Amino acid sequence: MTGQVITHRHDDYLRDLLQRAGLRATRQRLGLAELIFGRGERHLTAEELYGEAIQAGMRLSQTTVYNTLHQFTEAGLLREILADPRRIYFDTNVDPHHHFLDEDTGEMEDIPMDSVSVMGLPTPPAGKMIEGVDVIVRVRRPDTH
């Protein structure tokens, strides 16, 4: 992996993170984990991560990025947010919370869980239980005309 410096301490942390999640710590997974988790909590798309990986000098395909993001999600390391049929975000904050989505820029921002109240949920179908409710509040700048 060229163009990117990972300290041994951070590399050990990421290797341990992947192994605790049941994932082999391959070079590509470690490199993508560094990009995903090395900048604090964030929301990113597969396309953004692929661009960052190429810029960092990693040699991989978009398919590898998609597969890795889905593996990380299934392992509980990321949370997948379906913003609309064209945009899927991956969130490093896996704790329950909601989101603002800027329709102009595509940027997503956390809303603390206790800032939104959802009332009047329907009774789930027989044999099912409600696992969670995700709220996406879509925002944009008002027209200045």
N, C-alpha and C positions, 0 to 999 in steps of 0.2 A: 504494500500500500504506500504510494508515494504522495507527497504533498500534505501529509498529516502526521502530527506527532502525538502519540499517546503515551503518557507516563506509565511506568510499570504499575504504580499504585492504582491508577485509574483503570488500566487494562485488567488488573487482577479483580477489581470491583465489578467490571462489566462481565468478565469471564464467570465470576461467581453468580452474578445476577442471572445470566443465561442458564447456567447449570442448575441453579435452584428452581428455575422455571421448566426444567426438563429438556432444555435445548442444548445441542452440542455447540460449543463456542468456536465456530469456524471463523476463518479470517474475514469473510464477507459479513457474517453476522456481527462480529466484533466491530468492524468498521462502521456498519450501519447503526449499531447500538451507540457508538461514540457520537455520531451525528445526531441521533434522535435524543439521547439522554444527556449529552454533554453540554447542553445549553439551558438547562433548567426546564421548567414546565412549559410546554408548547403544544400547538395544534399544527399539524402539517398534513399535506396531501402526498400521495405516492409520487406525483409528478415533481413536487418541490423537493422531496427527499432524493429522487433520482438526480435532479439537477445539482444538488449539493454534493452528492457522491461523485459525480463526474468532475465537478469543480475541485474536489479534494483529491482527484487523481485515481479514484477507484475504478477498476475495470469490472463492470457488471452490467447485466441487462435490466430493462424495466421489469421484466417478469420476475427476476430475482428480488427486486425491491418490493413488488406486490406480494410475492410469496412470503418474504421475511416479515413484512408488516402484518400479514394475516397470521403468521406463526406467533409473532409477539402478542397479537391480540388474543389468540386462542390460549396462550400461556398466561394471560392476565397482566402482561406488562404494559399494554396499551388499551385504550378504549376507542372503539370505532364509532364515529358519528356520521350518520347519513344525513347530510344537509339538504340534499335534493338528489334526484336521480343522476345528476352529472357530477356531484361533488361528495366525496367521502373524505372525512378528516380523521386523523389518528391523534389521540390526545394522550399525553404522557401522564396526566392526572386521572387516575382510575377511580378516585373516590367519587361518590354521587355528587353531581352539580349540574347546572344548566349553562346555556351559552347565549351570547349575543353573536349574530352573524352580520357583518357589514356587507350588504348587498353590492356596494360599489367596489370595494377592494377585495372582498373574499376573506378578510381577516376574521378570525373567531376569537372571542374573549370569554373567559369564565364569568359566570354569575354564581355567587355563593348559594348553596342549597337553601338556606333559610331566607333568601331574598324573594323566593317565588312560592306562592301557595297555590296548590291545585286542589280544587274541590269538586265534588260530584262525579267521582269516577264511577264508571259502570261496574256492575257485578261481572266478574270474569266468567267465561263459559265453565260448565261443570267439569270438575277435575283439574282446573287451572287456578293459578294464583297470580296476582300482579307482582311482577318482579321489580318494576321501576317505571318511572315516567321521565322522559327526556323532553325538556322545553328548549326550543330554539327561538329566540326573539330576534327577528330580522329587522335591521336598522339601516338607514341611509341618510345622507345629508339632505336637508330640505332644499328644494330648488331655490336659487337666489335670484331668479328673474323677477 
